[in-house]
Amino acid sequence: MRKTARLGEIVVELGHATREQVDVAVRGAREAGRPIGEHLVDTKVITGDQLAEALAYRFGVDHVHLSNFAVDMGAANLIAPDVAKRLEAVPVGFAGEGTLVVAMRDPANVVAIDDVAMLTGYSVRPAVATREDIQGLVARLDRFGDAVEEEPDEELPAPDTVDLAQSAGDAPVVKLVNSIIAQAVELEASDVHFDPAAGGLEVRMRVDGVMTDGTSVPARMAPAVVSRLKIMANLDIAERRRPQDGRIGMSVERRHVDLRVVALPLVTGESIVLRVLDQGSVPLSLDELGMYAGDRDRLEDALSRSNGGVLATGPTGSGKSTTLYASLMALKTPEKTIVTIEDPVEYRLEGVKQVQVNEKVGVTFASGLRSMMRADPDTIMVGEIRDAESAKIAVEAAITGHLVLSTLHTNDAPTAMTRLTEMGIEPYLVASAITSVVAQRLARRLCESCRVRATVPASALSVEGTGSLEVYEAVGCPRCAGTGYRGRVGLFEVMTVSDEVRRLVVERAPAAQIADVAVAEGMRTLRQDGLSKVAAGLTSLAEVTRVTGG
């Protein structure tokens, strides 16, 4: 602490105001009987952030900008929002196992420091933040706690322990779990991991396909958080030796969110993973997918036919379901009957008959697809071809006058043809049934607020010539949480099954030979599509390399 320095002198020393401005403010503050710092801000001599910086410098503590600081929800929920509002202090993170970082308006407020220490049981490391930032964070925490509402599971009866979970003693745990789920929805995270760690639970989220560190749950709250999640998912809270699956239906700010829950017994404890399916978001159209005109024309040509199979391929989380939903949106007309079987039903589409897989009662992809064939459909969507039985029924449906859309796990489009034959489907059936295959990946989109220009050799983008091309690279700013990326863009590889490709499939030719023919006929590979989007400034060369593995 710089005990000898007055606040006005520090403001001048930091260059936030002149000596004359500070002297005038000091006289005005004395006449009004107000603190000099508040008077400097109210008279617009300095900003709230500059005051916080000066206070942090004077007392030798940290200065945090809560607008772009990654707040640890496990710390923030250790005290109630109304208490944080009264003290003008809110925990924002942990510094070691026994120390809590607390953002405060006034770091000299020892009463607030003692109150937080007494309420949480942690030592307090104060940090300075503006009053507006603290009020905004408290309001956000309060909103998170009230915005999440659990929906009853109509399939399973609620266990008796639900009443216990709603007791007053568990209220902090309930609010912490709700705030983590609300934060995941706000960040558009696809997965939330609650992993056991030495000090409790580490909460990590997959945002834009990349895992990011998030909240730390203290050790004394960790068992209650795991039990709360298992109760919400109708899992056995006493079973810790075998994996369990469940689901949670929630409403987050009036948006329906479906959470798929997996409990995994690890050697270090029990891990809970939530798959977030936000049904409040709207499916994209074909125009919004990010396909270039040539690729979109190939896909639309396949969708315009009355029969045949269209496959979307790629690893988990590559956007296959989004492409299928966009295709359904393009096909949906009053003249057509569309039936889908999915696990889970990610979006509810008006005018489309959607069937949910439920293996507990015998509704699998194969059995559901067999029943759908008798329901007079024009178009059928199968969420995933998982085994030989479902593959055979889907192929037969495509041959017998139905348009069939489905997904398959392969790395590229040509491999999808050989994968079906490897699953036991006769090559002549595969060649006759499949009309188009779309392979895809999702690359992170560059943040337009902070991306910077860079030059790379033309050869790096597979462009003819020996000169350099101008592209963009990631930097990082508050808008993108320092990652340099914000949102994602699709990379696509659309293969039309031509007569030559059919001949190779019937002859059981390897995927590499099919790929050579498809490229010669105009197919753009995933890497080529990615490099063209690097040249367009949508993503970076490093991101395309990471996603395509090249």
C-alpha positions in Angstrom: 0.0 0.0 0.0 1.3 3.4 -0.9 0.3 5.0 2.4 2.0 8.3 1.7 0.3 8.9 -1.6 -3.0 10.6 -1.7 -5.5 9.4 -4.3 -5.4 12.7 -6.2 -1.6 12.5 -6.5 -1.8 9.0 -7.9 -4.4 10.1 -10.5 -2.0 12.8 -11.6 1.0 10.3 -11.5 -0.9 7.9 -13.7 -1.7 10.6 -16.2 -5.5 10.4 -15.8 -5.9 14.1 -15.0 -3.9 17.3 -14.6 -2.9 18.8 -11.2 -5.2 21.7 -11.8 -8.2 19.4 -12.5 -7.5 17.4 -9.3 -7.1 20.5 -7.1 -10.5 21.8 -8.4 -12.1 18.4 -7.7 -10.5 18.3 -4.2 -12.1 21.6 -3.3 -15.4 20.6 -4.7 -15.4 17.3 -2.8 -14.6 19.0 0.5 -17.4 21.5 0.0 -19.9 18.7 -0.8 -18.6 16.4 1.9 -17.9 13.6 -0.6 -15.0 11.2 -1.2 -12.6 12.6 -3.8 -12.7 9.5 -6.0 -16.5 9.6 -6.4 -16.4 13.4 -7.1 -13.7 12.9 -9.8 -15.9 10.4 -11.5 -19.2 12.3 -11.2 -17.6 15.5 -12.6 -16.2 13.4 -15.5 -12.6 14.3 -14.7 -11.7 10.5 -14.8 -13.7 7.4 -15.7 -14.8 4.6 -13.3 -12.1 2.3 -14.7 -9.4 5.0 -14.1 -10.6 5.4 -10.5 -10.4 1.6 -10.0 -6.9 1.5 -11.5 -5.8 4.3 -9.2 -7.2 2.6 -6.1 -5.6 -0.7 -7.0 -2.2 1.2 -7.5 -2.6 2.9 -4.1 -3.4 -0.2 -2.1 -1.2 -2.6 -4.1 -3.9 -4.9 -5.2 -5.2 -6.3 -8.5 -7.5 -4.3 -10.9 -10.0 -6.4 -12.8 -12.3 -5.5 -15.7 -15.3 -7.7 -15.0 -16.7 -7.0 -18.5 -14.0 -9.3 -20.0 -12.8 -11.3 -16.9 -13.6 -15.0 -16.8 -15.6 -15.1 -13.6 -15.5 -18.4 -11.7 -19.1 -19.3 -11.0 -18.1 -21.6 -8.2 -16.6 -18.6 -6.4 -19.3 -16.1 -7.3 -22.0 -18.3 -5.9 -20.4 -18.7 -2.4 -22.3 -15.6 -1.3 -25.8 -14.6 -2.1 -26.4 -11.8 -4.7 -28.2 -9.6 -2.1 -25.2 -9.8 0.2 -22.8 -9.0 -2.6 -24.9 -6.0 -3.6 -24.9 -4.7 0.0 -21.1 -5.2 0.5 -20.3 -4.0 -3.1 -18.0 -7.0 -3.2 -18.3 -10.3 -5.2 -16.0 -13.3 -5.4 -14.7 -13.8 -8.9 -12.1 -16.6 -8.6 -9.7 -18.7 -6.5 -6.0 -18.0 -5.8 -4.8 -21.3 -4.5 -6.8 -23.7 -2.4 -7.7 -21.4 0.6 -7.8 -17.9 -0.9 -10.7 -16.2 -2.7 -10.3 -13.3 -5.1 -13.0 -10.8 -4.3 -13.8 -7.9 -6.7 -14.5 -4.8 -4.5 -15.3 -1.2 -5.1 -13.3 -0.1 -2.1 -10.3 -2.3 -1.1 -10.0 -0.5 2.2 -13.5 -1.7 3.3 -12.2 -4.2 6.0 -15.8 -4.9 7.2 -16.7 -6.2 3.8 -13.5 -8.3 3.6 -14.2 -9.8 7.1 -17.8 -10.5 6.2 -16.9 -12.4 3.0 -14.2 -14.3 4.9 -16.7 -15.3 7.6 -19.4 -16.3 5.1 -17.2 -18.4 2.8 -14.5 -19.7 5.1 -11.7 -18.5 2.7 -9.0 -16.0 3.1 -9.8 -12.9 1.0 -7.5 -11.4 -1.7 -9.1 -8.1 -2.6 -9.2 -6.7 -6.2 -10.6 -3.4 -7.4 -13.5 -3.2 -9.9 -15.8 -0.4 -10.8 -19.2 0.0 -9.1 -21.0 -0.5 -12.5 -19.1 -3.8 -13.2 -19.9 -5.1 -9.7 -23.5 -4.2 -10.0 -23.7 -5.7 -13.5 -22.2 -9.0 -12.3 -24.5 -9.2 -9.3 -27.5 -8.6 -11.5 -26.3 -11.3 -13.9 -25.8 -13.8 -11.1 -29.3 -13.0 -9.7 -30.7 -13.4 -13.2 -29.0 -16.7 -13.8 -30.4 -18.1 -10.5 -34.0 -17.2 -11.5 -33.7 -17.8 -15.3 -33.3 -21.6 -15.0 -36.3 -23.7 -14.3 -36.3 -27.5 -14.3 -39.0 -29.1 -16.4 -40.5 -32.4 -15.2 -39.5 -35.5 -17.1 -42.7 -37.0 -18.5 -41.0 -40.4 -19.1 -39.8 -41.1 -15.6 -41.3 -40.4 -12.2 -39.4 -37.9 -10.1 -37.6 -39.6 -7.2 -38.4 -38.9 -3.6 -35.1 -37.1 -3.1 -36.3 -34.1 -5.2 -38.0 -32.6 -2.1 -34.7 -32.9 -0.3 -32.8 -31.1 -3.2 -35.2 -28.2 -2.9 -34.5 -27.7 0.9 -33.1 -24.5 2.2 -29.7 -26.1 3.0 -29.1 -27.0 -0.6 -30.2 -23.7 -2.0 -26.5 -22.6 -2.7 -25.9 -25.8 -4.6 -29.1 -25.5 -6.7 -28.2 -21.9 -7.5 -24.6 -22.9 -8.5 -25.8 -25.6 -10.8 -28.4 -23.4 -12.4 -25.8 -20.6 -12.9 -23.3 -23.0 -14.6 -26.0 -24.3 -16.9 -27.2 -20.7 -17.7 -23.6 -19.6 -18.4 -23.2 -22.6 -20.8 -26.3 -21.6 -22.7 -25.2 -18.0 -22.8 -21.8 -19.0 -24.2 -23.5 -21.4 -26.6 -21.4 -24.3 -25.2 -22.1 -27.7 -26.7 -20.8 -29.7 -23.7 -20.1 -29.1 -20.0 -17.7 -31.3 -18.0 -17.7 -31.7 -14.2 -14.3 -33.4 -13.6 -13.0 -34.4 -10.2 -9.9 -32.6 -9.1 -7.8 -32.4 -6.0 -9.7 -29.4 -4.6 -13.2 -30.4 -5.7 -14.6 -30.2 -9.3 -13.2 -28.5 -12.3 -15.9 -27.3 -14.7 -14.9 -27.1 -18.3 -17.0 -26.1 -21.4 -16.6 -26.8 -25.1 -17.2 -23.5 -26.8 -16.8 -23.4 -30.6 -15.5 -26.9 -30.5 -12.6 -26.2 -28.1 -12.5 -27.0 -24.4 -12.2 -23.9 -22.2 -11.5 -23.8 -18.4 -14.4 -22.4 -16.4 -15.7 -22.7 -12.8 -14.0 -24.4 -9.9 -16.4 -26.1 -7.4 -15.0 -26.1 -3.8 -14.3 -29.5 -2.3 -17.1 -29.2 0.3 -19.7 -28.5 -2.4 -18.5 -31.1 -4.9 -20.5 -34.1 -3.6 -23.6 -32.0 -3.4 -23.2 -30.7 -7.0 -22.8 -34.3 -8.3 -25.8 -35.5 -6.4 -27.9 -32.5 -7.6 -27.1 -33.2 -11.2 -27.9 -36.9 -10.8 -31.2 -36.2 -9.1 -32.1 -33.8 -11.9 -31.3 -36.5 -14.5 -33.2 -39.2 -12.5 -30.0 -41.2 -11.9 -29.2 -43.4 -8.9 -27.2 -41.1 -6.6 -26.0 -44.1 -4.6 -24.5 -45.8 -7.7 -20.8 -44.8 -8.2 -19.4 -47.9 -9.8 -20.9 -48.0 -13.2 -21.7 -45.4 -15.9 -25.2 -44.0 -16.0 -27.2 -42.1 -18.7 -30.0 -39.6 -18.3 -31.6 -36.4 -19.4 -32.6 -33.1 -18.0 -35.2 -30.8 -19.4 -34.7 -27.1 -18.5 -36.1 -23.7 -19.4 -33.4 -21.0 -19.5 -34.8 -17.6 -20.0 -37.9 -19.1 -21.6 -35.8 -21.2 -24.0 -36.2 -25.0 -23.8 -32.8 -26.7 -23.3 -32.3 -30.5 -23.3 -29.3 -31.8 -21.4 -28.0 -35.3 -22.1 -26.2 -36.5 -18.9 -23.5 -39.1 -18.6 -22.0 -40.1 -15.2 -18.6 -41.8 -15.5 -16.9 -43.5 -12.6 -13.2 -42.5 -12.7 -10.3 -43.6 -10.5 -10.2 -40.1 -9.0 -14.0 -39.8 -8.5 -17.2 -39.4 -10.5 -17.3 -37.2 -13.6 -20.5 -35.7 -15.0 -20.8 -34.6 -18.6 -23.7 -32.6 -20.0 -24.5 -32.4 -23.7 -26.3 -29.1 -24.3 -29.1 -29.2 -26.9 -30.6 -25.7 -27.2 -33.9 -26.2 -28.8 -34.6 -22.4 -28.6 -32.2 -21.8 -31.5 -33.5 -21.8 -35.0 -32.3 -24.3 -37.7 -30.3 -22.7 -40.5 -31.3 -22.6 -44.1 -29.2 -24.0 -46.9 -28.2 -20.4 -47.8 -26.9 -19.8 -44.2 -24.8 -23.0 -44.0 -21.8 -21.3 -45.6 -21.5 -23.5 -48.7 -20.2 -22.0 -51.8 -22.6 -21.8 -54.8 -21.2 -24.8 -56.6 -21.4 -27.1 -53.5 -24.9 -25.8 -52.7 -26.1 -26.5 -56.2 -24.8 -30.1 -56.0 -26.7 -30.6 -52.7 -29.9 -29.0 -54.0 -29.8 -31.1 -57.1 -29.8 -34.3 -54.9 -32.6 -33.0 -52.7 -34.8 -32.2 -55.7 -35.0 -35.8 -56.6 -37.9 -38.0 -55.4 -35.7 -40.9 -54.3 -32.1 -41.6 -53.4 -29.9 -41.2 -50.3 -28.2 -38.1 -49.1 -25.5 -38.7 -46.4 -23.9 -36.1 -44.1 -20.6 -37.4 -42.8 -18.0 -36.2 -40.3 -17.0 -36.7 -36.6 -19.2 -36.0 -33.7 -19.8 -32.2 -33.3 -19.1 -31.4 -37.0 -22.5 -30.0 -37.7 -24.1 -33.0 -39.6 -27.4 -32.6 -37.9 -27.5 -28.9 -38.8 -27.0 -29.7 -42.4 -29.8 -32.3 -42.4 -32.2 -29.9 -40.6 -31.4 -27.2 -43.2 -32.2 -29.8 -45.9 -35.5 -30.6 -44.3 -36.3 -26.9 -44.1 -35.8 -26.7 -47.9 -37.9 -29.8 -48.5 -40.8 -29.0 -46.2 -43.9 -28.3 -48.2 -47.6 -29.1 -47.7 -47.4 -31.6 -50.6 -44.8 -33.8 -48.9 -44.9 -36.0 -45.8 -41.6 -36.0 -43.9 -40.9 -38.4 -41.1 -37.7 -38.4 -38.9 -36.3 -40.7 -36.3 -33.7 -39.1 -34.1 -31.7 -39.5 -30.9 -32.2 -37.0 -29.6 -34.7 -34.7 -31.4 -32.6 -31.6 -31.4 -35.1 -29.2 -33.1 -38.9 -29.4 -33.2 -40.0 -28.7 -36.8 -43.7 -27.8 -37.5 -45.2 -30.0 -40.2 -42.6 -32.7 -39.7 -43.4 -36.0 -38.0 -40.5 -36.6 -35.5 -39.9 -39.9 -33.7 -37.6 -40.1 -30.6 -35.4 -43.2 -30.2 -36.2 -44.9 -26.9 -34.2 -48.1 -26.6 -35.8 -48.8 -23.1 -39.1 -49.6 -24.9 -37.6 -51.1 -28.0 -37.7 -48.0 -30.3 -34.3 -48.2 -32.1 -33.2 -46.7 -35.4 -33.8 -50.0 -37.1 -37.2 -50.8 -35.6 -38.4 -47.2 -36.0 -37.2 -47.0 -39.6 -39.0 -50.2 -40.4 -42.3 -48.8 -38.9 -41.8 -45.5 -40.7 -41.7 -47.3 -44.1 -45.3 -48.2 -43.5 -46.4 -44.7 -42.6 -46.6 -43.4 -46.2 -43.6 -41.0 -46.1 -42.1 -39.1 -49.0 -39.0 -38.1 -47.2 -37.3 -39.9 -44.4 -34.5 -38.6 -42.1 -32.5 -41.1 -40.0 -30.5 -39.4 -37.3 -27.6 -41.8 -37.7 -26.8 -45.1 -39.5 -25.3 -47.0 -36.5 -25.4 -50.7 -37.7 -25.9 -53.0 -40.6 -29.6 -53.4 -40.0 -30.4 -49.7 -40.1 -28.1 -49.2 -43.1 -29.8 -51.9 -45.0 -33.3 -50.6 -44.4 -32.2 -47.0 -45.3 -30.6 -48.2 -48.5 -33.7 -50.2 -49.5 -35.9 -47.2 -48.7 -33.8 -45.0 -51.0 -34.1 -47.5 -53.8 -37.9 -48.0 -53.4 -39.0 -44.4 -54.1 -38.2 -42.5 -50.9 -35.7 -39.6 -50.4 -33.6 -40.7 -47.4 -31.4 -38.3 -45.4 -29.0 -39.7 -42.8 -25.6 -39.3 -41.1 -22.5 -41.5 -41.1 -19.2 -41.3 -39.2 -16.5 -41.1 -41.9 -13.6 -38.6 -42.4 -14.5 -37.7 -46.0 -17.2 -38.1 -48.6 -15.7 -40.9 -50.7 -15.1 -43.1 -47.6 -18.8 -43.1 -46.9 -19.4 -45.4 -50.0 -16.8 -47.9 -48.9 -18.0 -47.8 -45.3 -21.5 -48.9 -46.3 -20.1 -51.9 -48.3 -17.9 -52.8 -45.3 -21.1 -52.8 -43.1 -22.4 -55.7 -45.3 -24.5 -53.8 -47.9 -24.1 -55.1 -51.4 -22.0 -52.7 -53.6 -24.7 -52.6 -56.3 -27.3 -51.5 -53.7 -25.0 -48.7 -52.4 -24.3 -47.5 -55.9 -28.0 -47.4 -56.8 -29.2 -45.8 -53.6 -26.8 -43.0 -52.7 -27.0 -39.9 -54.8 -24.8 -37.4 -52.8 -22.5 -37.3 -49.8 -21.6 -34.2 -47.8 -18.5 -34.3 -45.6 -18.0 -31.4 -43.2 -16.1 -29.9 -40.4 -16.6 -26.8 -38.2 -13.8 -24.3 -38.0 -13.8 -21.3 -35.6 -14.6 -18.0 -37.3 -12.1 -15.1 -36.8 -13.3 -12.4 -34.5 -13.8 -9.3 -36.7 -13.0 -7.0 -33.9 -9.4 -8.0 -33.4 -8.2 -10.0 -36.4 -5.1 -8.7 -38.0 -3.8 -8.8 -41.6 -0.9 -11.2 -42.4 0.7 -12.4 -45.6 1.4 -16.1 -46.5 3.0 -17.6 -49.6 0.5 -18.3 -52.4 1.6 -22.0 -52.3 0.3 -22.3 -48.7 -3.3 -21.7 -50.0 -2.8 -23.9 -53.1 -2.9 -20.9 -55.3 -0.9 -20.7 -58.5 2.0 -18.3 -58.5 5.0 -17.5 -56.3 3.9 -14.3 -54.6 2.2 -13.7 -51.3 -1.4 -13.4 -50.4 -3.0 -11.3 -47.7 -5.0 -13.3 -45.0 -6.1 -12.7 -41.4 -4.8 -14.1 -38.2 -6.3 -14.4 -34.7 -5.3 -12.0 -31.9 -7.8 -11.9 -29.0 -9.9 -9.2 -27.4 -12.6 -8.8 -24.8 -15.3 -9.5 -27.4 -14.0 -13.0 -28.1 -12.7 -13.7 -24.5 -9.1 -13.5 -25.7 -9.4 -16.4 -28.1 -9.3 -14.5 -31.4 -12.3 -16.5 -32.6 -16.1 -15.9 -32.3 -18.6 -18.4 -33.8 -17.9 -21.1 -36.4 -18.0 -21.5 -40.1 -18.6 -24.8 -42.0 -16.1 -26.5 -44.3 -17.8 -28.7 -46.8 -17.0 -31.5 -49.3 -19.9 -32.3 -51.6 -19.6 -35.4 -53.7 -22.2 -36.2 -56.4 -22.4 -40.0 -57.1 -21.8 -40.1 -60.9 -21.9 -43.1 -63.2 -18.1 -43.4 -62.9 -18.2 -43.3 -59.1 -21.0 -46.0 -59.2 -18.8 -48.2 -61.4 -16.0 -47.9 -58.9 -18.3 -48.7 -56.0 -19.6 -51.9 -57.7 -16.0 -52.9 -58.4 -15.2 -52.4 -54.6 -12.5 -49.8 -55.5 -10.7 -48.2 -52.6 -11.8 -44.8 -51.3 -8.7 -43.0 -52.6 -9.5 -44.0 -56.2 -13.1 -42.8 -55.7 -11.8 -39.5 -54.4 -9.5 -39.0 -57.4 -12.5 -39.4 -59.8 -14.7 -37.2 -57.7 -12.1 -34.4 -57.6 -11.6 -34.7 -61.4 -15.4 -34.3 -61.7 -15.3 -31.0 -59.8 -15.5 -31.9 -56.1 -13.8 -29.5 -53.7 -12.1 -31.2 -50.8 -12.5 -30.1 -47.2 -9.0 -28.6 -47.2 -9.6 -26.7 -50.5 -12.8 -25.3 -49.1 -11.1 -24.4 -45.9 -8.2 -22.6 -47.7 -10.7 -20.6 -49.8 -12.3 -19.4 -46.6 -8.9 -18.5 -45.2 -8.4 -16.4 -48.3 -11.8 -14.8 -47.7 -10.8 -13.8 -44.2 -13.4 -16.0 -42.5 -11.0 -18.2 -40.6 -7.2 -18.7 -40.1 -4.7 -21.0 -41.8 -3.9 -22.5 -38.4 -7.6 -23.3 -37.7 -8.1 -25.0 -41.0 -4.9 -27.1 -40.4 -6.2 -28.1 -36.9 -9.7 -29.0 -38.2 -8.7 -30.9 -41.4 -5.6 -32.5 -39.8 -3.5 -31.5 -42.8 
